[in-house]
Amino acid sequence: MRFHTRLIAAATLGALIAAPAMAEELTGTLKKIKDSGTIVLGHRDASIPFSYLAGSEAPIGYSHDLQLKVVEKLKKDLKMPNLQVKYNLVTSQTRIPLVQNGTVDLECGSTTNNLERQKQVDFSVGIFEIGTRLLTAKTSGIKDFPDLKGKNVVTTAGTTSERLLKAMNAEKQMGMNIISAKDHGESFLMLESGRAAAFMMDDALLYGEMAKAKNPANWVVTGKPQSFEIYGCMVRKGDAQFKKAVDDAIKAVYKSGEINKIYNKWFMSPVPPKGLNLNFPMSEEFKQLVAKPTDKSAEQM
C-alpha cells in the first residue's frame, strides 16, 4: 500500500514538474480569456501594411500576423484549441480607452510606445521601428520640414506626428495650417485631392499609403526624420501575466527567424489591395530590436 502511495506521489510530482508555467493560477486578461473562451483583438482599418481591412471582414497586415502568433501560443498554453477570436475596430483616438476599459484585450497595429502612453497602458516588446517623415507629390518642391512654411499640412489625429507638428509650428513660427484627419486613409485623401501639400506620419505608413495611391509613382517620402519611434502591442496596465504571455510569443517569432518571413511578406512583396510592393527593407534599428527585444520606448533607449 505504501509502495502504491509512493507511486502516486511520484506521478503527481512528475506532473507538476512537467506542467507549463501557464499552470499558475490565471488572473486578469488570461482568466477573462479562459472563462469566456474568447480573445478580443483590436485592429485598424487603414494602417497599411500593419493592420487594415482589404475587402474582407477580418483584418490583415504585419502587426495582425504577430497578433495571431500570440493567439496560437495562447491556444497551446491555455489548452484552448477552440479559442474564439473576436475583432474590434479601433482608431488613433479610441485604441487606448478600449484597451483600458476591457473592450479590447490586445491591440497590435501601429501604436508608438512612449512615456506618456506608458502611464495608461503597458506595451509588449517592440514589434517595429519607424522615423516620422513626409509624403508629398514629387512636383511639390517640398524636400524637408522647413519647406512646409505657410502650407496646409495633414496628419492623423491622436498620433505622435500631430503633437510633433503642432510643437514645430509653434516653436518655429512656420504658419502652417495643420489639418488633423480621423485616420491615415483620410489623411492621404486630403493630400491626394490637393487640400494638403504634405502628410506627416510614420515612414512605413507613408509607404503604405503611397502603395494604394491612384498613381504611386507621383509621390515621394522625404524629409529628415523628426523622431524615431518603436511600435508595440498594447495590453492593460499592470497585467504582468498576460504581458509576459504576449512578450514570449513575439520573442519566439524573433528567435525562430520567422519574423523575416512575416516582414518580407508585408514590406518586400506585393500587398493588398492593389498588389503593390512597398520595397521597405528592414532597418538596422529594427534588426537590433529583433536581436535584443525590449519593451522600452525610443525615448528610453
C-alpha positions in Angstrom: 0.0 0.0 0.0 2.9 2.3 0.9 4.6 1.5 -2.4 1.4 2.3 -4.2 1.1 5.6 -2.4 4.7 6.4 -3.3 4.0 5.7 -6.9 1.0 8.1 -6.9 3.1 10.8 -5.1 5.9 10.4 -7.6 3.5 10.6 -10.5 1.9 13.8 -9.1 5.3 15.4 -8.6 6.3 14.5 -12.1 3.1 16.0 -13.5 3.8 19.2 -11.5 7.3 19.4 -12.8 6.2 18.9 -16.4 3.4 21.4 -16.2 3.9 24.6 -18.1 4.3 28.0 -16.5 0.8 28.8 -17.5 -0.4 26.3 -14.9 -0.1 29.0 -12.3 -3.4 30.5 -11.2 -4.8 32.6 -14.0 -5.5 36.3 -13.3 -6.5 39.4 -15.3 -6.9 39.1 -19.0 -5.8 35.4 -19.2 -8.5 34.5 -16.7 -11.0 36.6 -18.8 -9.9 34.7 -21.9 -10.1 31.3 -20.3 -13.5 31.9 -18.7 -15.1 33.4 -21.8 -13.4 31.2 -24.4 -12.7 34.4 -26.4 -9.9 36.8 -27.1 -10.7 40.3 -28.4 -8.2 41.8 -30.8 -8.1 45.5 -31.6 -7.3 46.4 -35.2 -7.1 49.4 -37.5 -9.0 49.8 -40.8 -6.3 51.8 -42.8 -2.8 51.3 -41.3 -1.3 49.6 -44.3 0.6 47.3 -44.1 0.3 46.9 -40.3 -3.3 46.4 -39.6 -6.1 47.1 -42.1 -9.2 45.9 -44.0 -8.9 45.0 -47.6 -12.4 43.9 -48.7 -12.8 41.2 -46.0 -14.3 41.3 -42.6 -11.2 40.1 -40.9 -8.2 42.5 -40.7 -4.8 41.7 -42.3 -1.3 43.0 -42.0 2.1 42.7 -40.5 1.0 43.6 -36.9 -2.0 41.4 -37.2 0.1 38.4 -38.2 2.0 38.9 -35.0 -1.3 39.1 -33.0 -2.3 35.8 -34.5 1.1 34.3 -33.3 0.1 35.4 -29.8 -3.3 33.7 -30.2 -1.6 30.5 -31.5 0.6 30.4 -28.4 -2.3 31.1 -26.0 -4.3 28.2 -27.6 -1.4 25.9 -26.6 -0.5 27.3 -23.2 -4.1 27.6 -22.1 -5.0 24.2 -23.7 -7.8 26.0 -25.6 -7.6 24.8 -29.3 -11.1 26.2 -29.9 -10.3 29.7 -28.6 -12.5 32.1 -30.4 -11.1 35.4 -31.9 -13.3 38.5 -32.0 -12.2 41.7 -33.8 -12.8 45.2 -32.6 -12.1 48.2 -34.8 -10.1 51.0 -33.1 -8.8 54.4 -34.2 -5.9 56.5 -33.1 -8.2 58.2 -30.5 -10.1 55.1 -29.2 -7.4 52.5 -29.1 -6.1 53.3 -25.6 -9.5 53.7 -23.9 -10.8 50.5 -25.4 -7.8 48.6 -24.0 -8.1 50.3 -20.7 -11.8 49.5 -20.2 -11.5 45.9 -21.2 -13.3 46.0 -24.5 -10.1 45.0 -26.3 -7.6 42.5 -24.8 -4.7 43.1 -27.2 -4.1 45.8 -29.8 -1.3 45.3 -32.3 -1.4 47.9 -35.0 0.8 51.0 -35.5 0.9 52.3 -31.9 4.0 54.1 -30.7 5.3 53.1 -27.3 6.1 56.3 -25.5 6.4 57.6 -21.9 3.0 59.4 -22.0 1.2 56.2 -23.1 3.0 54.0 -20.6 1.1 55.8 -17.9 -2.1 54.5 -19.4 -1.3 51.0 -20.8 1.5 48.5 -20.9 3.4 47.7 -24.1 4.8 44.4 -25.4 8.4 44.2 -26.6 8.8 46.3 -29.7 7.4 45.0 -33.0 8.7 47.7 -35.4 10.8 50.9 -35.5 10.0 53.9 -37.7 11.0 57.5 -38.4 8.4 60.3 -38.8 8.7 61.9 -42.2 6.7 63.5 -45.0 4.7 62.2 -48.0 4.3 64.7 -50.8 3.9 64.9 -54.6 7.2 64.7 -56.5 6.3 68.0 -58.1 5.5 69.9 -54.8 9.0 71.3 -54.3 8.9 70.0 -50.7 12.1 68.3 -49.7 12.2 68.8 -45.9 10.2 70.2 -43.0 11.3 73.9 -43.4 9.6 73.8 -46.8 6.2 73.4 -45.1 6.2 77.1 -44.0 2.8 78.7 -44.7 1.4 75.5 -46.2 -1.5 73.1 -45.5 -0.1 70.0 -43.8 -2.2 67.0 -42.8 -1.6 64.4 -40.2 -3.7 61.9 -38.4 -5.5 62.9 -35.1 -4.3 61.4 -31.9 -0.8 60.5 -33.2 2.7 61.4 -32.2 3.1 63.2 -35.6 0.2 65.5 -34.7 1.9 66.5 -31.4 5.3 67.0 -33.1 3.9 69.0 -36.0 2.0 71.4 -33.6 5.1 71.9 -31.4 7.2 72.6 -34.5 4.6 75.1 -35.8 4.6 77.0 -32.5 8.3 76.9 -31.8 9.5 77.9 -35.3 6.5 80.1 -36.2 6.1 78.4 -39.5 2.5 79.5 -40.1 1.4 76.0 -41.2 -2.3 75.2 -41.4 -2.4 71.8 -39.7 -5.3 69.5 -40.6 -6.0 66.6 -38.3 -7.8 63.8 -40.2 -9.6 60.9 -38.5 -7.4 58.1 -39.9 -4.4 57.6 -42.3 -6.7 56.9 -45.2 -8.5 60.3 -44.8 -5.1 62.0 -44.3 -3.9 60.7 -47.7 -7.2 61.6 -49.4 -6.6 65.2 -48.2 -3.1 65.1 -49.8 -4.2 63.3 -53.0 -7.0 65.8 -53.5 -4.7 68.8 -53.1 -6.2 70.0 -49.9 -2.8 69.5 -48.2 0.7 69.9 -49.6 2.2 67.2 -47.4 1.2 64.4 -45.0 3.4 63.8 -41.9 3.4 60.3 -40.4 5.5 57.3 -39.7 7.6 56.4 -42.8 6.4 52.8 -43.1 2.7 54.0 -43.0 3.5 56.6 -45.7 4.9 53.9 -47.9 1.7 52.0 -47.3 -0.5 55.0 -48.3 1.7 55.5 -51.4 1.2 51.9 -52.4 -2.6 52.4 -52.6 -2.5 55.7 -54.5 -4.0 56.0 -57.9 -0.5 56.7 -59.3 2.1 55.6 -56.7 5.0 56.9 -58.9 3.7 60.5 -58.4 4.6 60.5 -54.7 7.7 60.5 -52.6 8.6 60.0 -48.9 11.0 62.8 -47.9 12.4 64.9 -45.0 14.8 64.3 -42.1 13.0 62.1 -39.5 11.7 64.2 -36.6 11.6 61.3 -34.3 12.4 57.6 -34.2 9.6 55.5 -32.6 9.1 51.9 -31.6 5.7 50.3 -32.1 4.4 47.8 -29.5 1.2 45.8 -28.8 -0.9 47.3 -26.1 -2.3 45.4 -23.1 -4.0 46.6 -19.9 -1.7 48.2 -17.4 -0.4 46.1 -14.5 -1.4 42.7 -16.1 2.0 41.2 -15.8 0.8 37.6 -16.5 -0.8 38.5 -19.9 2.0 40.8 -20.9 4.5 38.0 -20.4 2.4 35.7 -22.5 2.3 38.3 -25.3 6.1 39.0 -25.0 7.0 35.3 -25.0 5.0 34.7 -28.2 6.6 37.6 -30.0 10.1 36.7 -28.8 9.6 33.2 -30.1 8.8 34.6 -33.6 12.0 36.6 -33.4 14.2 33.8 -32.1 13.0 31.3 -34.7 13.7 33.7 -37.6 10.0 33.6 -38.6 9.9 37.4 -38.3 11.9 37.6 -41.6 9.3 35.7 -43.5 6.5 37.9 -42.0 8.4 41.1 -42.7 9.2 40.2 -46.3 5.5 39.3 -46.8 4.3 42.8 -45.9 7.2 45.1 -46.8 9.1 43.4 -49.6 6.3 41.7 -51.6 3.1 42.8 -53.3 0.4 43.6 -50.7 -3.4 44.0 -51.0 -5.5 45.9 -52.1 -3.5 46.8 -55.2 -0.7 44.2 -55.2 1.9 46.9 -54.9 5.3 46.3 -53.3 6.3 48.8 -50.5 10.0 48.0 -51.1 10.8 48.9 -47.5 13.8 46.9 -46.3 14.2 46.1 -42.7 16.2 48.8 -41.0 19.3 48.3 -38.9 17.4 49.7 -35.9 14.7 47.1 -36.2 17.2 44.3 -36.7 18.8 45.3 -33.4 15.3 45.2 -31.8 14.7 41.7 -33.1 18.1 40.6 -31.8 17.6 42.2 -28.4 13.8 42.6 -27.7 12.8 45.3 -25.3 9.6 46.9 -24.1 11.3 50.3 -23.7 10.2 53.3 -25.8 12.7 55.0 -28.2 12.9 57.8 -25.6 14.2 55.3 -23.0 16.8 53.7 -25.3 
